[in-house]
Amino acid sequence: MGRMLIQSAIDFNVTLSVLDPDPHAPCAGLCDFHCGAITDYDTVMAFGQACDLITIEIENVNTDALRALVRAGKMVFPQPNIIALIQDKRTQKEFFRNRGIPTADFILTDNREQVMSSAEFLPAVHKLGRAGYDGRGVQVLRNRDDLHKSFDAPGVLEKLVDFTREISVIVARNRDGEAVTYPPVEMVFHAEQNLVEFLFSPARLTPELREKADRIARRVARELDIVGLLAVEMFVTDEGNVLVNEVAPRPHNSGHHTIEANVTSQYEQLLRTLLNLPAGDTTEISPSAMVNLLGEPGHTGPARYLGFDEVMALPGAHIHLYGKRLTKPFRKMGHVTIVDRDEARLFEKVNFVREKLKVIA
């Protein structure tokens, strides 16, 4: 995501410096690159002192250092207290409940023993409080036989929601409190890995549900008082309820399609919010879909892309590779955006990309 932000920053003559622990990170070679641990206080402090404004593309960062940089007069967005709150799904869920934001019922757990004693709460989803990412740190517990899958660490046991759709709304909010939203997108998750396999926009919602999702997303952003982007992931139930699942205070997988499919991409929008510029137009240019390119199971090593030429020849398809040298099973290696005004044809192209383009070693 930092790589795609650089592409937008070039248009604004904004120079970016990037801190990443991987010497071969996608941003290396494209900017003023610094290799170091984003969780290390001294490393983040040293990096931030040379910057005018600091933002993130992942929540797992040292927030104590970010707070110290704010005290030293640096601008840090999203604000460190928001990052710290969202880093732990436990405090995130409590924030929703305390602010009256609709979300699934939940129990906070400290260890596996507490989960085992909460069998009457099943079916439920057990989530690690911290360190879960891209499907890791999530276990579905449908009955007592599944309890052994729970985590022996602080987490949240969340009622399994019988939902019809999982959607996301991205909110952009600048320092003046001006907020705009992108149309809701509908996400389809990998059955086993619990990460987004593909999504499409606009989500198949009634005007009433679309307005309700937009209103809830704006409210979450306002309650957090966030500056920057906020992706609000939500469940839509048969009864017409919209429940917040979780949020991400940064560019998000559910907004990659905006590069081709909306007047203003989420990356340009982020720059506008950080620099306190007028918000960009979020209007959808065309219905679209986004397919994640995931490393194939059983393949670890230097990445090769099978079916690349066939997908390149597909009308409306735009391939984005992330510059990751090594693939491994289910690692996000890139994405393909597809734009087409005909819904049936759009889904035919989605299936073509999913079948043809494979990332192997």
C-alpha positions, -999 to 999 in steps of 0.1 A, spaced: 0 0 0 30 23 6 40 15 -30 7 27 -43 7 58 -21 41 67 -37 25 66 -71 -1 92 -61 24 113 -42 44 118 -74 15 137 -89 16 161 -60 54 166 -59 53 151 -24 85 132 -14 80 101 7 104 84 31 95 48 40 105 27 70 100 -11 66 118 -41 82 122 -59 49 153 -47 29 134 -60 -3 101 -43 6 79 -32 -23 89 5 -16 126 -1 -17 142 17 -46 112 39 -52 117 64 -24 140 75 5 140 40 20 150 30 55 152 -6 67 143 -11 103 117 -24 127 85 -3 129 78 -18 163 111 -5 178 109 28 197 143 42 189 140 32 152 106 49 147 118 80 166 149 83 145 130 79 113 101 103 123 124 131 134 134 136 97 98 138 85 73 166 85 42 143 86 40 106 94 13 81 85 10 43 85 1 14 61 -1 -12 89 -13 -9 125 15 -30 140 38 0 148 53 15 180 26 40 192 47 52 221 72 65 196 45 81 175 31 98 206 66 112 214 69 125 179 36 143 183 49 159 215 80 169 196 58 188 172 54 163 143 21 157 126 10 120 129 -22 108 112 -41 88 120 -35 99 156 -14 75 177 -42 70 203 -65 57 175 -39 33 162 -33 20 197 -71 15 202 -74 -4 170 -43 -25 175 -63 -46 200 -96 -61 189 -106 -61 225 -104 -24 230 -118 -19 195 -150 -39 203 -154 -22 236 -152 12 219 -181 1 196 -202 -11 225 -195 20 247 -204 44 218 -236 25 209 -222 15 175 -240 -17 163 -218 -47 165 -221 -84 173 -224 -95 209 -190 -105 224 -171 -117 255 -136 -107 263 -114 -138 271 -79 -139 287 -70 -175 279 -83 -208 264 -97 -219 298 -121 -189 297 -132 -198 262 -137 -235 272 -160 -223 300 -181 -202 276 -195 -231 255 -230 -218 259 -220 -187 239 -213 -208 207 -214 -207 178 -189 -179 179 -157 -166 164 -126 -164 186 -102 -136 176 -67 -128 190 -67 -94 206 -34 -85 190 -13 -96 161 -41 -111 139 -37 -101 102 -49 -113 68 -70 -141 83 -45 -152 109 -56 -151 145 -93 -160 137 -110 -193 146 -146 -202 140 -160 -223 169 -193 -238 160 -197 -263 188 -179 -279 218 -157 -300 195 -141 -268 181 -132 -253 215 -97 -268 213 -90 -245 183 -94 -214 205 -63 -192 213 -46 -194 247 -40 -157 247 -61 -125 253 -89 -124 227 -125 -117 220 -152 -143 216 -178 -129 192 -212 -143 184 -213 -158 150 -234 -135 128 -257 -151 103 -251 -125 76 -260 -124 39 -232 -100 28 -200 -86 42 -193 -51 30 -169 -23 35 -172 15 34 -141 37 33 -143 71 50 -118 99 43 -117 127 69 -94 157 69 -81 179 98 -111 202 94 -135 173 100 -147 172 64 -156 137 55 -164 118 23 -172 81 17 -168 57 -11 -197 35 -23 -200 3 -3 -182 -27 -17 -191 -64 -12 -163 -88 -2 -160 -125 -8 -137 -143 15 -115 -174 10 -134 -203 27 -103 -215 46 -79 -186 49 -105 -160 60 -90 -133 38 -106 -114 9 -104 -134 -23 -123 -109 -44 -147 -80 -41 -170 -60 -63 -185 -26 -63 -211 -14 -59 -224 -38 -32 -258 -54 -39 -277 -33 -14 -311 -16 -14 -308 22 -13 -319 21 24 -292 -4 34 -266 16 14 -276 48 33 -275 29 66 -240 15 60 -228 50 50 -243 66 80 -227 40 104 -193 43 88 -193 81 90 -204 78 127 -175 55 135 -150 79 119 -166 109 137 -165 91 171 -129 82 166 -122 118 154 -98 103 129 -77 122 103 -70 100 73 -87 69 59 -109 45 78 -121 13 63 -153 1 81 -160 -36 76 -196 -46 83 -221 -75 82 -255 -72 66 -281 -96 79 -314 -109 65 -333 -87 89 -317 -56 75 -293 -50 103 -258 -36 96 -232 -45 122 -196 -33 124 -171 -61 123 -138 -42 125 -120 -12 112 -87 -3 97 -72 32 99 -53 32 66 -56 24 29 -74 -9 27 -77 -40 4 -114 -30 -1 -103 2 -18 -77 -10 -43 -103 -9 -71 -107 29 -67 -75 34 -87 -94 26 -119 -130 26 -108 -135 59 -90 -128 95 -99 -104 98 -69 -84 67 -57 -81 60 -20 -44 68 -22 -49 103 -36 -77 107 -11 -53 98 17 -28 125 6 -57 151 4 -68 143 40 -32 144 54 -24 177 37 -58 191 46 -68 197 10 -103 196 -4 -117 161 -6 -117 143 -40 -147 131 -58 -155 95 -48 -180 89 -76 -179 55 -92 -169 57 -129 -178 21 -136 -189 -11 -118 -158 -30 -109 -143 -60 -92 -109 -66 -75 -93 -101 -74 -65 -106 -49 -35 -124 -64 -26 -149 -36 4 -172 -36 -6 -208 -46 -6 -235 -19 25 -256 -20 47 -229 -36 74 -210 -17 102 -192 -34 109 -166 -62 75 -156 -77 64 -166 -112 31 -155 -127 12 -180 -149 -15 -167 -172 -2 -131 -171 -5 -125 -209 -40 -140 -210 -52 -116 -183 -34 -86 -198 -54 -92 -230 -87 -92 -211 -106 -59 -218 -111 -39 -186 -85 -58 -166 -57 -39 -148 -29 -59 -131 -11 -45 -101 20 -65 -89 33 -55 -55 71 -60 -61 73 -89 -36 102 -111 -48 92 -143 -28 58 -160 -28 44 -183 -2 10 -199 2 -18 -173 3 6 -143 5 -9 -112 -12 13 -107 -43 -8 -82 -62 -44 -76 -74 -63 -73 -106 -90 -47 -110 -117 -53 -136 -141 -26 -149 -172 -34 -169 -206 -18 -170 -223 -52 -176 -226 -71 -143 -228 -106 -158 -198 -99 -180 -179 -85 -150 -184 -117 -130 -174 -138 -160 -141 -118 -161 -136 -123 -124 -138 -161 -128 -115 -159 -158 -88 -141 -137 -92 -164 -108 -88 -195 -130 -60 -182 -152 -36 -160 -132 -16 -181 -107 14 -171 -85 38 -200 -82 75 -204 -73 
